[in-house]
Amino acid sequence: MRLILGLAVLNVLLASTGAQIDNLLVPVRPPTTDNRPEIRSPEAGSSPAATERQTLLSGEAFAAELTKELAARMSLKGELKLSLTRAWQPVQLPEAEFAIAIVTMPANGLSGSFTLRVKVTSGGRLISDCQVSVAAELWQDAWVASSRLDRGQPLSADQLSLQKVDVLRERLPLVSAEIDPTALDLVTSVAAGRPLARRDVAGRPIIRKGQVVEVVAQQGLIAISMKALALESGAAGDLIRLRNIESRREINGEIVNESKVQIHF
């Protein structure tokens, strides 16, 4: 009986040992890994705005806003274009919106190049206070000669064309598109393709030298009319010299129209 019980216990021990050995022989598998980056929640006390990337003020955006501000300050007509002549280092802004204030205007007025002192603000804070050097263009409509124009010839619309001209590159003030060229005469010759400058023209006279005109002199209720010889040419409103045909006396008078001059006492 004891022998039988001993054999039974031995069999149980052998079976348990074999199971443990089988478990040891099972291939070892590597632990499962997750390649996705770990997502961390924001730290306590930090706001979402603090984690966003700050806005950078580029040179292009700065120049565009500076152009608007300068054109408004100087009440410029036409299209103003500004470009920075020195490398621009992007400026960090706390907000996307910003404002530019021009502290010092061009010392010699608007020209092809000048320096400005500018302040940049954003989010209620002063971001930058600096001097910037710029190159400028101001494009306006101006009259340009379609062909060669000779001194003394009257101007007509078919001899000229309206074109966009950078007036800052011209040495002389130009005749703007607002002026009717048919009311002007040439006092200098103009080459084809050249913009018409103010010094090239003069108001077309309505009274010419050597013309006999009516001269009216009036003081109060008394009015005197006489004939006189124009010694100068002039446009309406011009003051010219005249010679009384009867007395040969020289007088000055203001041109009223193409045949009448008035004397002021």
Phi, psi and omega in degrees: 000312178299325180295320181294317179296322180295319179295323180295315179298320180298317179298320179297318179296318181295319180297317180295319180295321180295322178296322179293322180294319179298321179295325179291331182276353178292132182302139180277123179264138179293149179296146180290133180242153178245119184276356180289143181295148180287129180264121181251137177283152180303147180293153180299134177094348180267140180266156178302326182296329182290337182269350179282156179284135181289151179282138178257131177273110182277165178297324180295315180294321179295314181295322180296316180290323178296322178298314179299316183295316182291319179298321179289319182296323185261001179051052185280144172261143182097193183251115178269135176232127177241142174223142181284134182267353177236155181300138182255128175267119181306140183250134178282133179245141178288339178224162180291327181275143179212165179226149179240134176236126178274117183274317181236121179280167178304129185297323183251024181081183182287130180212187182291338177206144181194176181238141179233148169258127190228143172246137178244128177237150177202138180061029180077012181237150173282119183265321184207143173226104191213167172256136181233139176259132184228155168254139188235148171226141176230107184264121180227159174285133179215158179278131181236136182292126177281333177214177180296136179244129183261149181302136177092342182280143177288148181270146175226162186296329183284351178271351185228160174219148177276126180223156174284127183228137173282100187290342180285342178272347181273138182284333185242150175299142184258160173283117186283167180292343182284347182265134178282113184290340181289349177265012184240154172240149179279133175250352173220160177280147183232129180286155178297137179087358181265138176297148181279118179269159181296328182286348180282343189229165174215155178302135181294123182291141176261345171235131183249156180303134180092355180277140176272127184232166175270130180248128180245125176243125184224136175217112184065232180270357182264128179229135180236136179239140181209170176256141180215158179260126179287124178266353179218157172270155179191161177264175181301132180091347180285150175261121184234163176270143179225160175234123177298126185293326183278310186269346182066014180277140178270138180221166176246143180211160180262131182289125178264310176212195187289356181219005187227137178230139182245139178258135178253129177272000000 
